Amino acid sequence: QDGSYIWGPDFCSLRYGVALIMHFSNFTLITQRVSLSIAIIAMVNGSQQLGPENASTEGPLTDPLGDPSTSIKELNSRASVYQWSPETQGVIFSSISYGLILTLVPSGYLAGIFSAKHMLGAGLLISSLLTLFTPLAADCGVILVIAVRTVQGMAQGMAWTGQFTIWAKWAPPLERSKLTSIAGSGAAFGSFIILCVGGLISQALGWPFIFYIFGSTGCVCCVLWFTVIYDDPMRHPCISAREKEHITSSLAQQSSSARRSVPIKAMVRCLPLWAIFTGFFSHFWLCTIIITYLPTYISSVLHVNIRDSGVLSSLPFVAASSCTILGGQMADFLLSRNLLSLITVRKLFSSLGLLLPSLCAVALPFVASSHITTIILLILIPGTSNLCDSGFIINTLDVAPRYASFLMGISRGFGLTAGIISSTTTGFLISQVGHVIAPLRVAGIVSGTENTHCALRDGLV
């Protein structure tokens, strides 16, 4: 087979269109998840005059949007401000992870049996509607906010795990890293956008509009999802005969038997899977802290306002989005040219994606006095961390493609367990030491230590 057939119609093909729609979906999911991290700076702004817990500083209920004389500043000043302690904020941040962990494994299993398209689309729609409801929930009380974020996490769990079921049928083996990295980079790009414009939206319109804008974006994404995405390329009405043949021939060696029973005992004894689970734990521990507390870190350590904090916080995710795509391109290049074996490529990108950001996180507290060095390290942490997308994160497609979504659900369960622990622990540490430097140091040590037991162990495939 010549090279042109191996790579197929390439970027203009339908499978790359699927990757772009999935990129937009991941963009939407992460913006809805991170919205609260941006809005929380204004929601609990200590410079405002605070009332009781969950009470706001607004005046009597009016219709400011219907009054043409109401200025943007007046509208912004009426946004609610709450007395939420760092411990309470930590619980709120981690509540979405509690919801995610409840649905990851069941949705991963069911996506392999029923329609992954409808399961993912439903999760995206529910998450978008709950994002629109969040400002009202905040006025009703912190308990309702936690409940909404938990249910939103359950919906996002449905939307995250089933993606690998779709890729098991759409992605040729030599294009898996490229396609999944394009789709996965939507999360990093979404983090960049929300951190960049979230502060601007909060200052110009008020923090509730952060939720309104990105919740509405999710509803638009749902329309595209249900229109373009199909579970199987064989049933897609717009796919060309050439691309269909390319996908089916490349996946001919992949088992396609019915997937009703899951070999749990074999999975428990499988060292490669435990290496993947360990990698997810360490990766999510560091990433959760960075995504959740980066705006707070920028605001408290560099002492900048919410607008500049959002802009600076967005810069690391430009590197993250770029490294995700470039890493996928490089991994498939090494495989297609037979320069490195599959196991070597996965170990290489896993090692780089865990070790490099860990070293940067450990070094960060020691350079806090230098703003330029701090920003450089903050940019490098998410950027180098996303090299894992071409390592153990995609490895379930190599190990067991028929059970990819189920294994991804378990893997993300390990990761989100780390996210729950890290978010709650970080809130506690901040309340004790008064800043976020110590939690970042702990995160780097945890991630770096786990790297020794994951990326370099012989079990990783």
KEROFI-121047 format. One record per residue (C-alpha): x, y, z. Coordinates in steps of 0.1 Angstrom, whole numbers, padded with zeros to 4 digits, always signed. Example, Ala and Ser with C-alpha at 12.3 -4.5 7.8 and 13.67 -1.06 7.14 Angstrom:
2
+0123-0045+0078
+0137-0011+0071
END
This chain:
461
+0000+0000+0000
+0013+0034-0009
+0016+0062+0016
-0014+0081+0003
-0037+0052+0009
-0024+0046+0044
-0032+0082+0054
-0064+0083+0034
-0082+0115+0025
-0065+0131+0056
-0077+0164+0070
-0106+0169+0046
-0121+0135+0055
-0152+0130+0076
-0133+0114+0104
-0114+0146+0109
-0148+0164+0109
-0158+0141+0137
-0126+0150+0155
-0134+0187+0152
-0170+0183+0164
-0156+0163+0194
-0130+0191+0199
-0159+0216+0201
-0177+0193+0226
-0147+0190+0248
-0142+0227+0245
-0178+0232+0258
-0175+0207+0286
-0143+0222+0301
-0155+0258+0298
-0186+0248+0317
-0165+0231+0343
-0140+0259+0348
-0165+0287+0347
-0170+0286+0384
-0132+0289+0390
-0133+0322+0372
-0166+0335+0386
-0157+0325+0422
-0132+0354+0424
-0161+0379+0419
-0186+0358+0438
-0166+0358+0470
-0148+0391+0465
-0136+0401+0499
-0136+0438+0491
-0174+0438+0488
-0196+0443+0518
-0207+0408+0528
-0239+0397+0545
-0247+0363+0559
-0237+0330+0542
-0253+0329+0507
-0267+0364+0511
-0260+0388+0483
-0252+0425+0482
-0279+0432+0457
-0307+0456+0463
-0344+0449+0458
-0353+0427+0429
-0357+0447+0397
-0354+0443+0360
-0321+0460+0352
-0319+0445+0317
-0353+0461+0309
-0341+0496+0321
-0321+0513+0293
-0307+0538+0319
-0289+0510+0338
-0252+0511+0330
-0229+0480+0328
-0212+0490+0360
-0246+0492+0378
-0255+0458+0364
-0222+0443+0375
-0224+0458+0410
-0257+0440+0415
-0242+0406+0410
-0244+0386+0442
-0214+0382+0465
-0213+0353+0489
-0194+0344+0521
-0179+0311+0512
-0148+0300+0531
-0119+0284+0514
-0130+0250+0527
-0165+0256+0513
-0150+0266+0479
-0129+0234+0480
-0161+0213+0485
-0179+0232+0457
-0149+0227+0433
-0147+0190+0441
-0184+0183+0439
-0184+0181+0401
-0157+0154+0405
-0181+0135+0428
-0207+0135+0401
-0182+0125+0374
-0170+0095+0393
-0205+0082+0398
-0213+0079+0361
-0179+0072+0345
-0178+0034+0347
-0215+0028+0340
-0216+0052+0311
-0184+0038+0297
-0199+0003+0298
-0233+0013+0284
-0217+0034+0256
-0201+0002+0243
-0235-0015+0241
-0260+0012+0232
-0256+0044+0212
-0226+0064+0224
-0238+0093+0202
-0270+0097+0222
-0254+0091+0256
-0227+0118+0249
-0252+0142+0234
-0276+0139+0264
-0247+0145+0288
-0236+0176+0269
-0272+0190+0269
-0278+0184+0306
-0245+0200+0315
-0253+0230+0294
-0287+0235+0309
-0273+0232+0345
-0246+0258+0336
-0274+0282+0327
-0291+0274+0361
-0260+0279+0382
-0264+0317+0390
-0300+0310+0403
-0287+0281+0423
-0261+0303+0440
-0288+0327+0451
-0307+0298+0466
-0278+0285+0487
-0245+0267+0488
-0262+0233+0492
-0280+0237+0459
-0248+0248+0442
-0231+0217+0453
-0261+0196+0442
-0261+0213+0407
-0224+0208+0403
-0227+0171+0413
-0254+0164+0388
-0235+0184+0362
-0205+0162+0369
-0227+0131+0363
-0238+0145+0330
-0202+0153+0320
-0192+0118+0330
-0216+0105+0303
-0201+0129+0278
-0164+0121+0284
-0161+0084+0285
-0181+0073+0255
-0158+0091+0231
-0134+0062+0229
-0163+0039+0218
-0167+0062+0188
-0129+0063+0181
-0127+0025+0183
-0148+0024+0151
-0137+0057+0135
-0099+0059+0141
-0074+0038+0120
-0046+0026+0142
-0019+0048+0126
-0041+0079+0131
-0054+0073+0166
-0029+0097+0182
-0037+0125+0157
-0075+0121+0158
-0078+0118+0196
-0053+0147+0202
-0074+0170+0179
-0105+0160+0199
-0088+0162+0233
-0071+0195+0226
-0106+0211+0228
-0103+0208+0266
-0070+0228+0267
-0084+0253+0242
-0115+0257+0262
-0095+0263+0293
-0076+0290+0274
-0108+0307+0262
-0126+0307+0296
-0096+0319+0315
-0089+0346+0289
-0124+0360+0285
-0140+0349+0317
-0125+0378+0337
-0135+0403+0310
-0170+0390+0310
-0172+0392+0348
-0160+0428+0348
-0181+0440+0319
-0214+0422+0324
-0212+0405+0358
-0202+0370+0368
-0236+0354+0360
-0230+0360+0323
-0200+0337+0324
-0225+0308+0330
-0251+0322+0305
-0227+0325+0276
-0210+0292+0279
-0242+0274+0288
-0257+0287+0256
-0226+0277+0236
-0232+0242+0249
-0267+0241+0235
-0254+0252+0201
-0228+0224+0203
-0256+0199+0210
-0272+0207+0177
-0240+0201+0158
-0234+0169+0178
-0267+0152+0170
-0264+0164+0133
-0229+0153+0124
-0219+0125+0148
-0227+0088+0141
-0216+0058+0161
-0204+0039+0131
-0189+0052+0099
-0207+0025+0080
-0240+0042+0088
-0230+0078+0082
-0249+0091+0051
-0221+0115+0041
-0190+0094+0042
-0172+0086+0009
-0167+0051-0003
-0129+0056-0003
-0128+0067+0033
-0152+0039+0044
-0130+0014+0028
-0099+0029+0043
-0113+0027+0078
-0127-0008+0075
-0095-0022+0060
-0073-0006+0087
-0095-0020+0114
-0098-0054+0098
-0074-0070+0124
-0094-0056+0153
-0118-0080+0169
-0154-0071+0163
-0172-0097+0183
-0202-0089+0205
-0193-0070+0236
-0217-0082+0263
-0194-0096+0291
-0164-0078+0305
-0134-0099+0316
-0130-0083+0350
-0106-0109+0364
-0083-0106+0334
-0084-0068+0337
-0075-0069+0375
-0045-0090+0367
-0034-0069+0338
-0003-0048+0346
-0006-0024+0316
-0040-0014+0329
-0028-0007+0364
+0000+0014+0348
-0027+0034+0329
-0048+0038+0361
-0017+0051+0381
-0009+0075+0353
-0044+0089+0353
-0042+0094+0391
-0010+0114+0390
-0020+0134+0359
-0054+0144+0373
-0039+0153+0407
-0018+0180+0392
-0041+0191+0364
-0071+0196+0387
-0052+0219+0410
-0038+0239+0380
-0072+0243+0363
-0091+0250+0395
-0067+0273+0414
-0046+0289+0387
-0067+0321+0386
-0065+0323+0424
-0027+0317+0423
-0022+0344+0397
-0044+0368+0416
-0028+0362+0450
+0009+0357+0441
+0012+0381+0412
-0014+0405+0428
-0033+0413+0396
-0070+0421+0392
-0096+0396+0379
-0093+0408+0343
-0055+0404+0341
-0057+0373+0362
-0079+0356+0336
-0057+0367+0307
-0025+0354+0324
-0042+0322+0335
-0052+0315+0299
-0016+0316+0286
-0006+0281+0299
-0035+0265+0280
-0023+0279+0247
+0008+0258+0252
-0014+0229+0263
-0036+0229+0232
-0006+0232+0209
+0013+0204+0227
-0017+0181+0226
-0020+0184+0188
+0018+0184+0181
+0023+0154+0204
-0004+0134+0185
+0012+0143+0152
+0047+0134+0164
+0035+0101+0180
+0018+0089+0148
+0048+0101+0127
+0072+0079+0148
+0048+0050+0144
+0041+0053+0107
+0078+0056+0099
+0086+0026+0121
+0112+0048+0140
+0099+0036+0174
+0077+0007+0185
+0042+0013+0199
+0053+0005+0235
+0083+0029+0232
+0061+0057+0219
+0036+0053+0246
+0062+0052+0274
+0081+0082+0259
+0051+0105+0259
+0038+0092+0292
+0072+0099+0308
+0075+0134+0293
+0039+0142+0302
+0043+0133+0338
+0078+0141+0347
+0083+0176+0331
+0052+0193+0346
+0061+0177+0380
+0095+0193+0380
+0080+0227+0370
+0054+0225+0398
+0080+0216+0424
+0102+0245+0412
+0073+0271+0411
+0073+0280+0449
+0110+0288+0447
+0107+0314+0420
+0076+0331+0433
+0095+0364+0436
+0101+0365+0398
+0070+0371+0379
+0085+0363+0345
+0099+0329+0357
+0066+0321+0374
+0046+0327+0342
+0070+0306+0322
+0067+0277+0346
+0029+0281+0346
+0029+0279+0308
+0051+0248+0308
+0031+0228+0333
-0002+0223+0313
+0018+0223+0280
+0041+0195+0289
+0014+0177+0309
-0008+0172+0278
+0019+0151+0261
+0002+0123+0281
-0026+0124+0255
-0003+0105+0232
+0008+0082+0260
-0012+0063+0286
-0044+0083+0280
-0049+0068+0245
-0034+0035+0256
-0067+0018+0262
-0074+0018+0225
-0042-0002+0220
-0047-0026+0249
-0084-0034+0245
-0103-0014+0218
-0136-0033+0224
-0136-0022+0260
-0120+0013+0255
-0149+0033+0269
-0153+0010+0299
-0116+0012+0307
-0116+0049+0301
-0144+0052+0326
-0123+0033+0352
-0092+0053+0343
-0110+0086+0347
-0124+0073+0379
-0089+0070+0393
-0081+0104+0380
-0111+0120+0394
-0105+0104+0428
-0072+0122+0427
-0091+0154+0417
-0115+0151+0446
-0087+0146+0471
-0065+0173+0456
-0093+0199+0455
-0104+0193+0490
-0068+0191+0503
-0059+0223+0485
-0089+0242+0501
-0078+0229+0535
-0041+0239+0530
-0050+0273+0518
-0071+0279+0549
-0041+0268+0570
-0012+0285+0553
-0031+0314+0536
-0018+0308+0500
-0017+0283+0472
+0020+0278+0470
+0022+0248+0493
-0005+0228+0475
+0013+0233+0442
+0045+0219+0457
+0026+0189+0470
+0010+0184+0436
+0044+0183+0419
+0058+0158+0443
+0027+0135+0440
+0027+0136+0402
+0065+0132+0400
+0065+0102+0424
+0037+0084+0406
+0056+0089+0373
+0082+0065+0386
+0055+0038+0391
+0036+0044+0358
+0054+0057+0328
+0086+0037+0332
+0072+0005+0345
+0074-0026+0323
+0036-0031+0323
+0028-0001+0301
+0019-0011+0266
END
